């Protein structure tokens, strides 16, 4: 299936959402549909240059908007929603990043309160060259600049939480949300547990690239045109978000402190490996301990995000995850953005 067959959605500014849950759907879609969605950057497109300080041009809580939610027909609690990211394309030739007072990993925050002065608020503008595949960093206090690889990702994607909750889009948790992991790039399939009828999928907060951990709390923020294909996996629950690529499986944990996010992710991956391979639990634990990776998503949001990852080739005769859903979705969209 190509983007010619896709359902397209471009929200007006007053249609952007700032919560998962508590919103009426913007459209109804079916399992197997391809969506092409315009997403705004985390500042709603209002920060465009060094003079546009977020504290002056943005208004809380209207940060980190998402497009959606989309009501997925036949999705019910106890199912899993598989979302394959087919393509993520920067919608503009620039992106922005910033520092904030009392926000980020290396400053005093409301959760880590100290007497040190707040960081200066500052904006960096990055040039994006889609043809060359680069993102150009410019220092603000010197003439230094350097080209970094363009590696587009979706920072925030999720479904409605259960229990009639509405969660801010800034928060990552078991429903997804602001996961902020570079692993959410084109070619990845995301698995999310369905908590409410219709799942209520929404996404936004594109980054042209982001370092592991998102130390300052802000990636290279961009608007995107994102193409995704969705499928409902009936009767299969997923407690925490999971990712699959052509080469790896990954579990996601979100919590504070950071070690609890690490524990959640690794507990889930050990169980997933055991289920897929038949390995006894402690054998799976040992294999993940020696062969696994732990990419950090973010250490700045209300919850921190850690992934636990292992390469499929190291697993003994694994069953295909979710009945081979990743490979199935890849057949429809080819291999755009694969690495």
N, C-alpha and C positions, 0 to 999 in steps of 0.2 A: 504494500500500500504506500502511496506517495502522499506528499503534502497537498497535491491536487485534490485528494479525497478527504482532506482534513476538515473538521469543524473548526472554524476560526472564531476567536473571541478577543476583542480589544475593548477594555473597560473605559468608560468616561471617568474623569477624576472623581466624581461623586459616587462612582460604583466600586471603587477600591475598598477592600475589606481590611480590618485591623484585628480581627479575632478569628480563631478556629472555633466553630460552634456559635450559636446565637444569630445566624444569618440565614436568610432565604436564598435558595439556589438561583444562580444567574442563568443556568441552562441545565437541561437533562441530557445525559449521554448514556450509551450502552456499552457493555463489555465488547471489546474489539474496536471501539471507535478511536480515531486519531484526532487529537486536539492540537491546534496551533494557537498559542496563547501569547498575547503581549503582556509583559510584566514590567512594572515600574521599578526604579531603584529604591533603596531603603529610605531615601529622602523625598520620594515622590517627584523626582525631577527638579526640585527647587534649588539644589546646590549645584551651581554650574561654573563657579569660579572662586578664586581665593577670597573675594569679598563677601561671598554668600556663606557666612557662618551659620551652621545649622541651628544654633540657639536663637538666631535672629529671623531666619526665613522659614523654619519648621515650627510646628506647634505640637507639643505632647498632648494626647498620646498618639497623634497621627504620624507615626513613623513605622517603617517596615511594612508597607502595604502589600497585600496579596491580591491576585486575580482569582475570582471564584466567589463562592464555592460551586462546584459542579455536582449535581445529583446523579449518581451512577445507578442506573436501573439494575435491580436484582441484587445489589449489595446489601447485606444484612449483618447484624452483629454475629460474630463467630466466623465470618468469612475473612479472607485476605484480599486486599486490593493490590494488584501488581501494576506498577507504573514504570514503563520503559522510557527513558529520556533519549529520544532519537536525535535531537539537534538542539543546541543552545547557541543562538547567534546574537552578538551585541547589536542593539538597535540604534546605537549612535557611535560616532567615532571618538568618543571620550568617555572617561569614567572618573570618579572622584573618590578620595578617601579623606579621613580627618582624624584629629584627636579632639577629645572632649574633656572638660573638667570632670573629675570624679567618675571616669569611665575608662575601662581598659585593664589589662593585666598588670601594668606597672605603675599604678597610681592608687591613691586612697579612693575607696568606693563606699557606698552605703552599707555593703556587706563586710568590707574590710576597712574599718574606720580608723584613720590616723590623723595626726595634726599637721602633716606635710601640706604645703601649698598645692592647690589643684593644678593640673596640667594646663598649659596654654591651649586655647581652641585655635585650630589651624586647619586649612584645607589644602590638599594636594590634587592637582588635575593631571590625569594620565591620558596620553595620546594612544588611541587604539588603531592599529593597522591590521584590518582583517585579512587583507591579502598576504601580508608578510607574516601574520600570526604573531604579532608582538604587542606588548603593552609597555609604553615608555614612562619610566619614573623620572621626575625632575625634582631635585632637591630645592627647597625653598630658600635656603640660606647660603647657597653656593651655586656654581655653574654645573655641578655634576648631574649627569643623566645616564641612564642605562636602559637597554631594551630587555624586558623579561618575556618569557613565553606566554602567549595568550592561552589561557586554560579555562574557558567559561564553565561556570557551575551555577546551580540553583541553591541559594542559601536557605530558603524557607519553603517547605512543602509539607503538607500534612492533611489529615482528615479531622472531622469533628471529634472531640473527646467524648467519652461516655458520661453518664450521670448528670445530664443536662448542663454540663459545664460549657462556658465560653472562655477560652484561653487567649491571652494576648499573643499576637504573632511573633513577639520577641522571645517567647519562651519555647525551648525545646523539651519534649517529654515523650512518653510512649506513643502519643498520637502523631509524632513527627514534629512539625513546627520549625523553629529556627535552628536547624541542625548544624548549619555552617561548616560542612565538611567538603573539601575539594573533590571527594570521591563521588559527589553527586554531579558528575559531568556526563556529556553525551556518551552513550554506550552502556550506561548503568541501568539496571532494573532495581527499583525500590519496592519493598514489600511492607505494607502497613496493615495492621489489624483494623477491621471495620468495627466501629463502636455504636453507630446509629444507622438507621435505615437510609440507604442512599450514599453512605460514606461521607459525602460533602467534602470533596477534594478541592484544595486551593494551593496556589504557589506564587512565589515572587522572590524579591531580594536577590537578583542576579549579581554575580561577581565575575569580572574579567579574569581574575585570578585571586588567590588568597593563600598566604602561608599557613602551615599547620599551626593550629591554635588561635589564629586570628588575634595576635597579641594586643594590638591597639584597639581591638573591638570593631574595626571597620575594614572590610576588604576593599578591592577596587570595584566600587559599586556601579552597576550598570543597569539600564533597561535592556530587556531581551525580547526576542521572538523565540519561544520555546515550543518545540514539537514533541509530543508525547503520545504514547499509545497505552491504553489501559485494558486490563482484564480482571474479572472477578474470579477468585479461586474459592469455590463454594465449600463450606464446611471445614475449612482449614484455618484455625486461629493463628495469629501472630501477635505475641505479647509486646515485643519491642521491635522497632524498625530494623529491617534487614536489607542488605544490598547484595547484588550479584553482578559480577562482570564476566567477561569471557574466561577469565583466569582465576578469579577469587570469589569467596563468599565472605561477608562481613556482617557482624552484629553491632548495633548501636546502643550505647547506654547514655542516659542523661540524668544528672544529679549534681548535687553539691554535698560533700566535698568531691574533688576530682577522683579520688580513689574509689568512691562509690560508683561513679559513672564507669570507671574501669572495671569494677567487679560485675556490674550489671551486664556490660558488653561481653565480658569473657565467660560469665556463667551461661549466657545465652548461646555463645558460639560453641562452647564445649557440648552443650546439649544438642545443638544442631548437627555438629560433626558426628556425635554418637548416633543420632537418628538416621543420618544419611549413609553411614558406613557400617553400622552394627558394632562399632568398637565399644567395649565396656567403658563406663564413664571415666574412670581414672586413667585408662589408656588414652582416651580422647583428650583428657586434661593434660597429660604428659606431652602428647603430640602438639597441642596448641601452645603449650608452654615453651617448647623448643623451636617451633617453626612459625609461630604466629607473629603478627605485627600489631601495633597499637597506635594508629594515626589519631592525633587529637583534632577534634573539630574546632571547638572554641573553649576559651577559659575566661569569658567575659559576660556571657548572658546570665539571666537568672538561674538557669541550670547549665552546667558544663556538659560538653559532648565528647565522648571517647568511642572509638571504634575498635573492635577486635576482628582481625582479618587473617585468613589462611589461604594459601594457594590450593586450588582444586587438585593439581597434579600430585600433591603430597598425600592425598587422602586415598585409602585403600578401596578401590572399586565403589566409589560413591554412587548412590542413587541420584538422579537429577533432582535438584531442589524444586519444590512446588510442581512436580510432574513435568519438568523441563520447560517451565514457563519462560525463562529468559531466552532460551534458544528459539522458542516459538515466536516470541515478540520480535526477535532480531530478524526472523525470516520476512516479516512484514515491512520492515523499515530499512533493510540492508545494514550497512556498517558505518553510518555517519559518525564522525568524531571518535572512532575507536582508537585505542592506543596500544 
